[in-house]
Amino acid sequence: MLSPLHLALFLGLVCLLRYIHLRISTLLLLRHVSGPTPHSWLWGEEQVLYHDPPGTHYMDWHRKFGKVVRFSGAFGHPMLSITDPRAINYIVGEGTYRFPKPNGVRTWFRLLLGKGILWVEGDFIPLHSLVHTNLISIGKEPHERQRKTVAPALSPQSVRHLTTLFYENATKMALQWQKIFDDVQTAQVTIEMTNWANRFALDTIGRAAFSHDFGCLNGRPHALVNALDSLTNHEKTRWTFYTRALFWLVPGILHFGKKGRLIRKTRKELGDLAMFILRDARVNNDPDTKSFMSFMLREDRSSGTLCLDDEQVAAQMRTIISAGFEPVSATIAWLFYELAMDPERQEAIRNEVSTPCDPTYDALNNEFPLLHAFFMETLRMHPPVLENHHQASETTIVPLSEPLPGTTDLRLVIPKGTVLSMPVNVIQMDEVTWGYDADVFRPERWLQRNARNNRELFAFGLGPRGCLGKNFAAAEIKVSPDDYSVASLFICMSARHREFSNFCHPA
């Protein structure tokens, strides 16, 4: 009989041999995929990806090695960067439940937000088990059930009723800026746009989704703004790097260090707020309310059985607040930055939107081509989420639009456990799709014939896991205060360059 020590050594040896076998198998399957030589045998490419501006290495790699690039994470963990359009369409479309979010990303969402729609995946069933066609729906069911509960509140029909609210908050922000001008009595004023974009985004998602006013646009500080903002600050500390490099392999590292404390603090702030709003909504029970909360509760009741308990509702609320905060505020800040950089286009858009009354939701989408083009070009050049990550749940063959360099095969075998990165900024600056000036901010490209039909952005994702809130976000951003924004952003360019340089390198 083995002693405990010998048993532990035996199990450790088995795990080591299994790890070596998987690593060799993965390397053999990916041997035809080119990529950079690891900068470090211990950290792979993690150090350069962490310390250098986001996206720069992906740009260089794909120019040199093609649309599929192999690189190493910590301890040689194999990773792929993919910009091939056919492969991406398969991974986020037909094969979406075979490529869930990586374990580290799901752990982040679970710890921060709970088991909401950003965390949930389908119960993937291996292909060899799908004997009957009706089994395919079983794999999708967990995600589709949550999506069905959330989607009605974020549909175009629902967002149409919220446009007036967006204008009210835009007016509040414009009046606050006017107060700043009146107080200083100077021709030029510096406005820290990221701070105001954060306030606008949080107040708008609070009122629209939960009929709750955070009061950020009234000048009152709110702890939730600081908590959410601190999670994306890119602090150059050793522990932050360890967390970033290792959470792909050891998701539990998110429990520790400063990042772990911030996650717990933010989850508590979000959770306390969610339960307060939930109790208030159930007491009022207004059937005519158009908020996300009321839609979600009505949809849950209409299903015949109450599927969501309090924690599940709170998880969806945390998710909506988080998703409606950082991506929206980032896009608003970048949009105003680009407006300030181009006075001529700024004046043209101001003239286009100068109407006697506030445009309707349909008018915003159909009657202001310059505004729409500027918004789309901002999303293309400055996507709020720079990378889309997935992980192969089993070894899968993925179609390609062009062969790997040196081969003729239009297929890519992705081994089980491989982490995939889809660099959104690289995809959206591909010269094949966007032309020779793909790296130039030029909104007029969206005014060309059929531009909207054949040039889909990846900023909101695609397929069954695409962003449900894109209509909400687009309407919210387009109604930002135009007349005041033009004047308020004629500010000291050198100072603004520093602010946006820091902003565009989030953690």
Disulfide bonds with the S-S distance in Angstrom:
none
